[in-house]
Amino acid sequence: MSALADALLAGAPPAEIERLPLPDEHVAAHLRAEDQDMFLGVADKDVRKSLRVGRVPVPEPAPDEVVVAVMASSVNYNTVWSAMFEPVSTFRFLENFARQGGWATRHDLPYQVVGSDGAGVVVRLGSGVRRWKVGDHVVISPAYVDDQEPASHADGMLGAEQRAWGFETNFGGLAEYTVVRASQLVPKPAHLTWEEAACNTLCAGTAYRMLVSDRGARMKQGDVVLVWGAAGGLGGYAVQFVRNGGGIPIGIVGSPAKAELLRKLGCEIVIDRSEFGLADDPSDDPDRVLEIGRRLGRIIRDKVGRDPDIVFEHVGRATFGISVFVVRRGGVVVTCGSSTGYQHVYDNRYLWMKLKRVIGSHVANLQEQWETNQLIASGAIATTMTEVYPLAEVAEAVRLVQENRHVGKVAVLCMAPEPGLGVTDPELRARLGADRITPLRSGR
């Protein structure tokens, strides 16, 4: 540990943080460009073989950026994609970004530090940063937005140069230090630990935009919302937003154990995939898609009396045709990802003849992130964290997500030496209680 790290963990004041030098190097989870072809022709693209943990240089901030000492981060599926070098190597993203010139050229390196979540302390400010100060406790939005692009002023996610930090950029969050744009910063909820706070921004913000924002499905009271992968990171937040908004969540899970955990989030209607015969990817067999869709539709109508108004999609190829089929006439399928494949197959008759809609959604703009964060900070939305790994074991944590053996979000301690640190409002934490703050966490 450096003197700066020791001071941060001891709760040093801003003046001391500013006085102590940044280290030249730090420990980070990263990929190497030289490994990009290692999985060609390999069936099991085991991310533990590509993801390295070691020392890399601490990056310098651009004028609109800050340096954050990352206390904790978490695993998202985009790190799985990065570590498999699929569907394309993310080093191509870095090369394309660097073509902008200027500060962007820093990102094109023979290594990429990955990770799109983070919670930590601001330790340095770029010369153009105004609204933040050294010592601020923050969480980091993954939306890396160009504020000089016209479309960004309508919606930060519409800019052609919008990128996913730590996936389409370098210097991600699975590290001791990171550089991020000031427009990515959100205040850390004071009652949460570092690892709890680090699990929320990407998944909770994404789910909020998909369901609540006027740019998503525009969920209203009484809506029936079918949530695929409801015990995962995204799904767990989606279920909570549906309940908070007066809707009726229907969670799809893959095991009785996941069903039990999902009920702890208040999801009363839970359906196991085995109940309607979904065990693999049926998308290349139209008859089977319709058969499975009819079974699922009957189960839903038996439980709530009607078809879903909204389907919350992120599974992709294996479920998309079913989603288009089961959503009600005039209903909405809102999608933010495709973990089982990007080339979706569906029967278009059920889309056009029944006036259904498909809405694409990606992360969240800064206003949506702040609105999401306010709900988390008030205790209205719980973190879906279930497990915590040290940075040294991050490859095992990413492998867990790669094989879908996890529930909720998997946190990673970066600079924080142990779980449980970072709480600055112990009164609110005590009032809410651990069962409400981390309902999916076992062995607290």
C-alpha positions, 0 to 999 in steps of 0.5 A, a space after each residue: 500500500 502507498 502512503 496515499 492509500 493508507 491515508 485514504 483508509 484512515 479517513 484523511 482530510 482532503 488537504 492531506 489527500 491532495 498533498 500525498 503523491 499518486 503512486 506511479 503504478 497500481 494493481 489492476 485487473 487487465 487484459 493483454 493485446 498479445 492474448 487476443 487470439 488465445 481462444 480461437 477454435 477453443 470451445 471453453 473460453 475460460 476467462 481465468 486464462 485471459 484476465 490478469 491481475 498485476 501492476 500497470 501505470 496510474 493514468 493521468 486525468 484529462 481536464 474534464 476527468 478525476 482520479 478516483 481511488 477505487 475501494 470496490 467494484 463489481 462484475 458485469 457481463 461486459 467484462 466476460 465479453 472483454 475477457 473472451 475477446 468476443 464478439 470482437 476484441 475490445 482492443 478494437 474499441 480502444 484503437 477506434 477511440 484513440 483516432 479522435 486524438 488528444 487525450 483519447 490516445 491514452 486509451 490505446 495501450 497494449 493492455 486494457 483495465 476492465 470493469 464498469 462499476 466502481 465506488 471510491 474517493 476522488 483524489 485528483 481533479 482535472 483543471 476543468 472540473 467544477 462540481 466535485 472536490 478531492 475527498 468526495 465519496 462517489 459511485 461511477 456511472 459507466 456512461 462515458 459521454 462526450 458533452 461537446 456532442 449535440 445529441 448528448 444534450 438531448 440525452 447523453 445516451 444518444 451521442 455517437 461517441 457515447 462509450 461504456 467505461 471499462 469496456 469500450 474505454 481503458 482504465 476501468 473500475 476493477 483496479 486500485 485507481 481509475 480516471 473517469 469524466 466528471 460527468 460520470 460521478 454520482 454521490 455514494 449512498 452514505 449508508 452503504 459499504 464500499 462493496 454494496 455501493 459498487 454493485 448498483 450503478 450499471 445494473 440499477 441505472 440500466 433497469 431504471 431507464 428500461 422501465 421507469 424513464 420516459 425513454 424506456 417502457 414507461 411502466 405505469 401502476 398495475 402493469 404486469 412485467 415479465 422479467 427474464 433472469 430475475 435473480 441476476 443483477 439486472 433482474 433483481 433491480 427490475 423487480 424492485 422498480 416494478 414493485 415500487 412503481 405499483 406494477 406486478 413483477 413476474 420473475 423467471 429463474 433457473 432454479 428453486 434456490 434462485 426462486 427463493 432468493 428472488 422472493 426476498 426482493 418481494 417478487 411474489 410470482 416466480 416461474 422456473 424455466 423448467 415449468 414451461 420447458 425452456 432448457 436451451 436455445 429454441 430460437 432456430 425452431 419456430 414451432 418450439 418457440 411457439 410451443 414454449 411461448 404458449 405454455 408460458 403464456 398460460 402460466 402467466 394468465 393463470 397467475 395474474 389473469 392476463 398477458 404481460 404489458 412489458 417484457 424486460 429482456 436482456 437474455 437475447 437469442 434464447 428468449 427474444 422470440 418467446 418475449 415477442 410472442 407472450 407480451 400482450 397486444 400493444 405491449 412492449 419488449 424492452 431490451 438492453 443486452 443479449 447474453 445468449 447471442 445477438 442474432 435474434 430470431 422471432 416471428 414478425 407476425 406477432 410484432 406487426 399484426 398485434 401492434 407490439 413494440 421493441 425498445 432498445 435501451 442502453 445504460 442510463 444518462 446522468 439524470 437517470 443515474 441520479 434519480 436511481 441513486 436517490 432511490 438507493 440512498 433513501 433505502 427504497 431500492 436494495 442492492 442485489 449484492 450476494 458475494 464479495 471477492 478480493 481483487 486478487 481473485 477477480 478472475 474467479 469472480 468473472 468466471 462465476 458470472 461467465 458460467 451463470 453460477 451467481 445470483 445478483 451482483 458479485 462485488 470485488 474489493 479493490 483498495 478496501 482491505 475488507 468488507 464493511 468499510 465506507 459507511 458514513 451514515 450508520 444511523 440510517 443503516 441501523 434503521 434500515 437493517 442488513 436484511 433490507 439493505 442486502 436481502 440476497 447476501 448470505 453469511 453477513 
